[in-house]
Amino acid sequence: MTKEVLLSIAGNQMLDAEHDSIELVTVADYYKRNGHHYVLYEEIPEGEDSVIRNTLKFDESMFEMTKKGGVNAQLLFNPKQSNTTYYETPVGPMSMNVTTMSYQMAEEEDYIEVFIKYVLDINFSYSSENEIRIRIAPR
């Protein structure tokens, strides 16, 4: 895999009969160290001025997303345990609990794909069921 990659993150949020989808496609930096894959990229949320620096760290068994800047959080997706974190936003912090229902990673020489299904609780109340698909390929 090359250092400069094309990153695609597609997410689906299901709440009752409603579905909400988002997709981000951006250029990112990639490296592998000590058996873990790392992807670094920046994003500027729509309508915001502040940059969020994101780090994805993952292997065959777990996925971690760290956000720093306008939003601060560390989300851990691990089918063996639930993870509670504080998601700090410009309008204030909120507690988020992530329960990973399934986690799959496929790696080829020039392509990596991760698929995660999880349940999200916000401030100790059920929020939604979610899916996220991450694709990484040389630019």
Protein Blocks (a to p, Z undefined) as FASTA:
>chain_A
ZZbdcddddddddehjbccddddddddddddeehiacdddddddehiabdcdddddddfk
bccdddehjbccdddddfkbccddddddfkbpcddddddfbdcddddfkbccdddddddd
eehiafbdcddddddddZZ
